[in-house]
Amino acid sequence: MTASPHVLDLDITGIAHGGTFIARHEGRVVFVPDAIPGERVRVRITDAAEGADSRRFWRAETLEVLEASPHRRTHVWAEADVSRPPEERVGGADLGHIDLAEQRALKRLVLQEALDKFAGAGIDAPAVEAVDDGDGTGWRTRVSLHVDDDGRIGPYAARSHRVIDVATLPLARPAVAAAAAALRDQKPGRVDLVEPGDGAVRVLPRPQAPQHGRRRGVRRSAGRGAPETVFELAGGRRFAVDAAGFWQVHPRAADVLSEAVGTVLQGRVDPDTTHFDLYGGVGLFAAALGAHGATDIITVESDRRATEHATENLADLGVQAVTARVDRFLAGLPERTRAGVVVMDPPRAGAGRSVVEGVQALDPEHIVYVACDPVALSRDLGTLRGLGWSVDSLRAFDLFPHSHHFEAVALLTR
């Protein structure tokens, strides 16, 4: 067995999906964080254990930047900077050492490569649009921190479950960062800090559950009472949502995505057909459907509390909010069901073939796909193109500056 990992000097040639960068050594791909294409860096291979020589790729950690890119900046998060030992760098801001314009160019490149590989030829990735003119900090309205057995509170180190005590949270909204700094005496587990539309930060401890009797997939801590309902605004409408429930983390994200979906819906909503909002949450895109003339809307979401809120949020539109897994819901629909528009906003893993084929069985007039992962989006677009759909428009939005994440909205027609 190799006693110690080896150190290499490598040239960075590209970016990979997930916020790491690409180098090569003797024909093998090496994935390297904290770098930029065009740089030369000194790295330590982190998986050079027994059998590593037979692996198709290696993973590494950057020790030193030997030749810096002109796009390199002082990291927006001091605790993530390459000057710190790799094991002491926090995760969550994996592009924070790169100027914003270049971050967006790299995200576009990731999207283009995913489209070319999984969706088929002929789709041009759009420029990734900025959603404000700021420096990309101070936007996170929702932050999760972790508490270890020694009472240390902070984010995890990058690619680790080791808690790092930090002095700053530069991506968090100022009030969220202040609330985090004031945390004391928390039990081991997780702490969520949430700043909803009213501006008052909620601190939501989620103590570590006992190891015995845990059920896979249970998200809520037992015995914590009824969840608090908070309110958010988007598209001129107020939305009730659980404080710990899903809502976009950038304060402009819900408006930006609602507007983008509304733009492609213009002139495409037949009021005489049934329209579907799949993975609908508390009803954000169902509201956009209603605003553009839909009168018969079904929203489908697996979280019961979210569908309860959707019913309340969209009462004036008469929306039918269904609590169900999307794949099971589609499989249970009558064969003659026909849709006008299907809006789908799946989780990071994407919709998958079974859901896409279920949507195809609805014979919709249009599909609007909202995506938070370029590879999952591209796979599903590839499936849809194989079923006869074409991508009429595609936009991308930089709703998570200084991280590798971004959102996209695609319109498909036949």
C-alpha positions as CSV (number, residue, x, y, z in Angstrom):
1,M,0.0,0.0,0.0
2,T,1.2,3.5,-0.8
3,A,2.4,5.1,2.4
4,S,1.8,8.7,1.4
5,P,0.0,10.5,-1.4
6,H,2.1,12.0,-4.2
7,V,2.5,15.6,-5.2
8,L,2.3,16.7,-8.8
9,D,2.6,19.9,-10.8
10,L,-0.3,20.0,-13.3
11,D,-1.8,22.2,-16.0
12,I,-5.5,22.9,-15.6
13,T,-7.3,22.5,-18.9
14,G,-11.0,22.7,-18.2
15,I,-13.9,22.6,-15.7
16,A,-16.0,19.6,-14.7
17,H,-19.6,19.5,-13.6
18,G,-19.7,19.9,-9.8
19,G,-17.2,22.8,-9.4
20,T,-13.9,20.9,-9.8
21,F,-11.4,21.4,-12.6
22,I,-9.6,19.1,-15.0
23,A,-5.9,18.3,-15.4
24,R,-4.2,15.2,-16.9
25,H,-1.3,13.2,-15.8
26,E,0.1,10.4,-18.0
27,G,-3.2,10.1,-19.8
28,R,-5.3,10.0,-16.6
29,V,-7.8,12.7,-15.7
30,V,-7.2,14.4,-12.4
31,F,-10.1,16.4,-10.8
32,V,-8.7,19.4,-9.0
33,P,-10.6,22.0,-6.8
34,D,-9.6,25.6,-6.2
35,A,-8.1,26.1,-9.6
36,I,-8.9,27.8,-12.9
37,P,-8.4,26.7,-16.5
38,G,-5.1,27.9,-17.8
39,E,-3.4,27.7,-14.4
40,R,-0.5,25.5,-13.3
41,V,-0.9,24.2,-9.8
42,R,0.8,21.9,-7.3
43,V,-1.6,19.3,-6.1
44,R,-1.6,16.3,-3.7
45,I,-3.4,13.2,-5.0
46,T,-5.9,12.2,-2.4
47,D,-6.8,8.7,-3.5
48,A,-3.4,7.3,-4.3
49,A,-3.9,4.2,-2.1
50,E,-3.6,0.6,-3.1
51,G,-5.1,0.1,-6.6
52,A,-5.1,3.8,-7.4
53,D,-2.8,3.3,-10.4
54,S,-5.6,1.3,-12.1
55,R,-8.2,3.9,-11.7
56,R,-9.5,5.9,-14.7
57,F,-9.2,9.2,-12.8
58,W,-7.7,10.6,-9.7
59,R,-8.9,13.3,-7.3
60,A,-6.5,15.9,-5.9
61,E,-6.3,18.9,-3.6
62,T,-4.6,22.1,-4.6
63,L,-1.6,22.9,-2.5
64,E,-0.2,25.9,-4.3
65,V,-0.9,28.0,-7.4
66,L,2.3,28.1,-9.5
67,E,1.0,30.2,-12.4
68,A,-2.2,32.1,-11.7
69,S,-5.0,32.9,-14.2
70,P,-5.8,36.6,-14.8
71,H,-9.3,35.7,-13.6
72,R,-8.1,34.6,-10.1
73,R,-9.2,36.9,-7.3
74,T,-8.8,36.8,-3.5
75,H,-11.5,34.3,-2.4
76,V,-14.7,36.0,-1.3
77,W,-14.6,33.6,1.7
78,A,-11.3,33.8,3.6
79,E,-11.9,30.4,5.1
80,A,-12.1,28.8,1.7
81,D,-9.0,30.5,0.2
82,V,-6.2,28.4,-1.3
83,S,-3.8,29.9,1.2
84,R,-5.3,27.7,3.9
85,P,-4.5,24.0,4.3
86,P,-6.8,22.0,2.1
87,E,-8.4,20.3,5.1
88,E,-9.3,23.7,6.6
89,R,-11.1,25.1,3.6
90,V,-14.8,25.3,3.9
91,G,-17.1,24.1,1.1
92,G,-20.1,25.9,-0.5
93,A,-18.2,28.6,-2.5
94,D,-16.2,26.5,-5.0
95,L,-15.9,29.3,-7.6
96,G,-15.4,32.1,-5.1
97,H,-11.8,32.6,-6.2
98,I,-12.8,33.5,-9.8
99,D,-14.1,36.9,-11.0
100,L,-17.9,36.8,-11.6
101,A,-17.8,37.2,-15.4
102,E,-15.5,34.3,-15.8
103,Q,-17.6,32.2,-13.3
104,R,-20.6,32.7,-15.7
105,A,-18.5,31.9,-18.7
106,L,-17.4,28.6,-17.1
107,K,-21.0,27.7,-16.1
108,R,-22.0,28.2,-19.7
109,L,-19.2,25.9,-20.8
110,V,-20.4,23.2,-18.3
111,L,-23.9,23.5,-19.7
112,Q,-22.7,23.3,-23.3
113,E,-20.6,20.2,-22.6
114,A,-23.5,18.6,-20.8
115,L,-25.9,19.4,-23.7
116,D,-23.4,18.1,-26.3
117,K,-22.9,14.8,-24.4
118,F,-26.4,14.0,-23.2
119,A,-29.0,16.1,-25.2
120,G,-27.5,15.6,-28.6
121,A,-26.1,18.1,-31.1
122,G,-27.6,21.4,-32.1
123,I,-28.4,23.1,-28.8
124,D,-26.4,26.2,-28.0
125,A,-25.9,26.9,-24.4
126,P,-27.1,30.5,-23.6
127,A,-25.0,33.0,-21.7
128,V,-25.6,32.6,-18.0
129,E,-27.5,35.8,-16.9
130,A,-26.6,37.8,-13.8
131,V,-29.7,38.6,-11.7
132,D,-28.4,41.7,-10.1
133,D,-25.4,44.0,-10.3
134,G,-23.8,43.2,-7.0
135,D,-20.6,41.4,-6.2
136,G,-22.2,38.0,-5.6
137,T,-22.2,38.1,-1.8
138,G,-24.9,38.6,0.8
139,W,-27.6,36.6,-1.0
140,R,-28.3,33.4,0.9
141,T,-31.6,33.7,2.8
142,R,-31.2,30.1,3.9
143,V,-28.0,28.6,5.5
144,S,-27.4,25.2,7.1
145,L,-24.7,24.9,9.7
146,H,-23.5,21.8,11.5
147,V,-22.7,21.1,15.2
148,D,-20.2,18.5,16.0
149,D,-19.9,16.5,19.2
150,D,-17.5,19.1,20.7
151,G,-20.1,21.9,20.2
152,R,-18.3,23.4,17.3
153,I,-20.7,25.2,14.9
154,G,-20.0,26.0,11.3
155,P,-20.1,24.7,7.7
156,Y,-18.4,21.5,6.6
157,A,-15.0,21.5,5.2
158,A,-15.1,21.0,1.4
159,R,-15.8,17.3,0.5
160,S,-15.9,16.4,4.2
161,H,-18.2,16.1,7.1
162,R,-15.8,17.9,9.4
163,V,-17.1,21.1,10.9
164,I,-15.0,24.2,10.4
165,D,-15.4,27.1,12.8
166,V,-15.6,30.3,10.7
167,A,-15.6,34.0,11.4
168,T,-17.6,35.0,8.4
169,L,-20.5,33.8,6.1
170,P,-20.1,36.1,3.1
171,L,-22.7,34.5,0.9
172,A,-25.4,34.8,3.7
173,R,-27.7,37.7,4.0
174,P,-26.3,40.1,6.7
175,A,-29.1,39.2,9.2
176,V,-28.5,35.5,8.7
177,A,-24.8,35.9,9.2
178,A,-25.4,37.9,12.4
179,A,-27.8,35.2,13.7
180,A,-25.2,32.5,12.9
181,A,-22.5,34.4,14.8
182,A,-24.7,34.6,17.9
183,L,-25.4,30.8,18.0
184,R,-24.3,29.1,21.2
185,D,-24.8,25.8,23.0
186,Q,-26.4,23.9,20.2
187,K,-26.9,20.1,20.4
188,P,-25.0,18.0,17.8
189,G,-26.8,17.9,14.5
190,R,-27.8,20.7,12.1
191,V,-29.0,24.2,12.5
192,D,-31.0,25.9,9.7
193,L,-31.2,29.7,9.6
194,V,-33.9,31.2,7.4
195,E,-34.7,34.8,6.5
196,P,-38.2,34.8,4.9
197,G,-39.9,37.8,3.3
198,D,-40.5,39.5,6.7
199,G,-36.8,39.9,7.3
200,A,-36.9,38.2,10.7
201,V,-34.4,35.3,10.9
202,R,-35.6,32.0,12.2
203,V,-33.2,29.6,13.9
204,L,-34.3,26.0,13.4
205,P,-32.2,23.4,15.3
206,R,-32.3,19.9,14.0
207,P,-30.6,17.8,16.7
208,Q,-28.9,14.6,15.6
209,A,-31.4,11.8,15.7
210,P,-30.7,8.6,17.8
211,Q,-29.2,5.9,15.7
212,H,-31.8,3.3,16.6
213,G,-35.3,3.5,15.1
214,R,-34.4,5.9,12.3
215,R,-36.5,5.6,9.1
216,R,-34.9,6.2,5.8
217,G,-36.1,9.4,4.1
218,V,-37.5,11.1,7.3
219,R,-36.6,14.7,7.1
220,R,-38.2,16.3,10.1
221,S,-37.0,15.9,13.7
222,A,-39.6,14.1,15.8
223,G,-41.4,15.9,18.6
224,R,-40.7,19.5,17.5
225,G,-44.3,20.5,17.2
226,A,-46.1,22.1,14.2
227,P,-43.8,23.7,11.7
228,E,-43.9,27.5,11.6
229,T,-45.5,29.0,8.5
230,V,-43.7,32.0,6.9
231,F,-44.6,34.1,3.9
232,E,-42.7,34.9,0.7
233,L,-43.5,37.2,-2.2
234,A,-43.0,36.4,-5.9
235,G,-44.7,37.6,-9.0
236,G,-46.9,40.0,-7.0
237,R,-48.4,37.1,-5.0
238,R,-47.9,36.0,-1.4
239,F,-46.9,32.4,-0.7
240,A,-47.2,30.5,2.6
241,V,-44.4,28.0,3.1
242,D,-43.0,26.1,6.1
243,A,-40.0,27.9,7.6
244,A,-38.0,24.7,7.0
245,G,-39.7,24.0,3.7
246,F,-38.3,24.5,0.2
247,W,-38.1,28.0,-1.2
248,Q,-35.4,29.5,-3.4
249,V,-32.4,30.8,-1.4
250,H,-31.6,33.9,-3.5
251,P,-34.0,36.7,-2.7
252,R,-34.6,37.4,-6.4
253,A,-34.7,33.8,-7.5
254,A,-38.5,33.1,-7.2
255,D,-39.3,36.3,-9.1
256,V,-36.6,35.6,-11.8
257,L,-37.8,32.1,-12.5
258,S,-41.5,32.9,-12.3
259,E,-40.9,35.7,-14.8
260,A,-38.9,33.4,-17.1
261,V,-41.6,30.8,-17.0
262,G,-44.2,33.4,-17.6
263,T,-42.3,34.8,-20.6
264,V,-42.4,31.4,-22.4
265,L,-46.0,30.9,-21.5
266,Q,-47.2,34.0,-23.2
267,G,-49.7,33.0,-26.0
268,R,-49.2,29.3,-25.3
269,V,-51.9,28.7,-22.5
270,D,-55.1,27.3,-23.9
271,P,-57.8,28.0,-21.2
272,D,-59.8,25.0,-22.3
273,T,-57.1,22.4,-21.5
274,T,-55.7,21.0,-18.2
275,H,-52.3,22.3,-17.2
276,F,-49.8,20.6,-14.9
277,D,-47.2,21.9,-12.5
278,L,-45.1,18.9,-11.6
279,Y,-42.8,19.0,-8.5
280,G,-44.9,22.0,-7.8
281,G,-43.9,22.9,-4.2
282,V,-46.1,25.6,-2.8
283,G,-47.4,26.7,-6.2
284,L,-45.0,29.2,-7.7
285,F,-45.3,28.0,-11.3
286,A,-48.9,27.1,-11.0
287,A,-49.5,30.7,-10.2
288,A,-47.6,31.7,-13.3
289,L,-49.9,29.4,-15.3
290,G,-52.9,31.0,-13.8
291,A,-51.6,34.5,-14.5
292,H,-51.4,33.6,-18.2
293,G,-54.9,32.3,-18.6
294,A,-54.9,28.7,-17.3
295,T,-58.2,27.9,-15.6
296,D,-57.7,24.2,-14.9
297,I,-54.4,23.6,-13.1
298,I,-53.2,20.5,-11.2
299,T,-50.0,20.8,-9.2
300,V,-48.3,17.7,-7.9
301,E,-45.8,17.6,-5.0
302,S,-44.7,14.7,-2.7
303,D,-44.5,16.9,0.4
304,R,-47.9,17.0,2.1
305,R,-47.3,20.3,3.9
306,A,-46.3,22.0,0.6
307,T,-49.5,20.9,-1.1
308,E,-51.5,22.1,1.8
309,H,-49.8,25.5,1.4
310,A,-50.3,25.4,-2.4
311,T,-54.1,24.9,-1.9
312,E,-54.1,28.0,0.4
313,N,-51.8,30.0,-1.9
314,L,-53.8,29.4,-5.0
315,A,-57.3,29.3,-3.7
316,D,-58.4,32.2,-6.0
317,L,-57.3,30.1,-9.0
318,G,-59.1,26.9,-8.0
319,V,-55.9,24.9,-8.4
320,Q,-56.1,21.2,-7.5
321,A,-53.0,20.4,-5.3
322,V,-52.1,16.7,-5.2
323,T,-49.8,15.1,-2.7
324,A,-48.1,12.3,-4.6
325,R,-44.8,11.2,-6.2
326,V,-44.8,12.5,-9.7
327,D,-44.0,9.2,-11.3
328,R,-46.9,7.5,-9.5
329,F,-49.3,10.3,-10.2
330,L,-48.6,10.2,-13.9
331,A,-48.8,6.4,-14.0
332,G,-52.3,6.6,-12.4
333,L,-53.8,9.1,-14.8
334,P,-56.5,8.0,-17.2
335,E,-55.1,7.2,-20.7
336,R,-57.3,9.9,-22.3
337,T,-55.9,12.7,-20.1
338,R,-54.5,15.4,-22.3
339,A,-52.5,18.4,-21.2
340,G,-52.1,22.0,-22.4
341,V,-48.8,23.0,-20.7
342,V,-46.7,20.9,-18.4
343,V,-44.3,22.8,-16.2
344,M,-41.8,20.6,-14.4
345,D,-39.2,21.6,-11.8
346,P,-37.6,18.4,-10.7
347,P,-35.0,18.0,-8.0
348,R,-31.3,17.9,-8.7
349,A,-31.4,14.3,-10.0
350,G,-33.8,15.4,-12.8
351,A,-37.1,13.9,-13.8
352,G,-35.8,10.7,-15.3
353,R,-37.1,8.5,-18.2
354,S,-40.2,7.2,-16.5
355,V,-41.5,10.7,-15.6
356,V,-40.6,12.0,-19.0
357,E,-42.4,9.2,-20.7
358,G,-45.4,9.8,-18.4
359,V,-45.4,13.4,-19.5
360,Q,-45.2,12.3,-23.1
361,A,-48.3,10.2,-22.5
362,L,-50.2,13.4,-21.6
363,D,-49.7,14.6,-25.2
364,P,-49.1,18.2,-24.0
365,E,-48.9,21.1,-26.3
366,H,-45.8,22.6,-24.6
367,I,-43.3,21.6,-21.8
368,V,-41.5,24.1,-19.7
369,Y,-38.6,22.5,-17.8
370,V,-37.0,24.4,-14.9
371,A,-33.6,22.8,-13.9
372,C,-31.0,23.2,-11.2
373,D,-28.6,20.7,-12.6
374,P,-27.1,21.0,-16.2
375,V,-26.4,17.2,-16.5
376,A,-29.8,16.1,-15.3
377,L,-31.4,18.7,-17.6
378,S,-29.4,17.5,-20.6
379,R,-30.3,13.9,-20.0
380,D,-34.0,14.7,-19.8
381,L,-33.8,16.9,-22.9
382,G,-32.1,14.1,-24.7
383,T,-35.0,11.8,-23.8
384,L,-37.5,14.4,-24.8
385,R,-35.8,15.0,-28.1
386,G,-35.9,11.3,-28.8
387,L,-39.6,11.4,-28.3
388,G,-40.0,14.1,-30.9
389,W,-39.7,17.3,-28.9
390,S,-37.5,20.3,-29.8
391,V,-35.9,22.9,-27.6
392,D,-37.4,26.2,-28.7
393,S,-35.7,28.4,-26.1
394,L,-33.2,28.0,-23.2
395,R,-32.1,30.5,-20.6
396,A,-29.7,30.2,-17.7
397,F,-29.5,32.3,-14.5
398,D,-26.7,32.8,-12.1
399,L,-28.8,32.5,-8.9
400,F,-25.9,31.0,-6.9
401,P,-22.9,33.3,-7.4
402,H,-19.5,31.9,-6.2
403,S,-20.8,28.4,-6.4
404,H,-21.0,26.0,-9.4
405,H,-24.8,25.9,-9.2
406,F,-27.2,27.8,-11.6
407,E,-30.7,27.5,-12.9
408,A,-32.1,27.0,-16.4
409,V,-35.5,27.3,-18.0
410,A,-36.2,25.4,-21.3
411,L,-39.3,25.5,-23.5
412,L,-40.0,22.4,-25.6
413,T,-42.5,22.1,-28.4
414,R,-43.3,19.7,-31.2
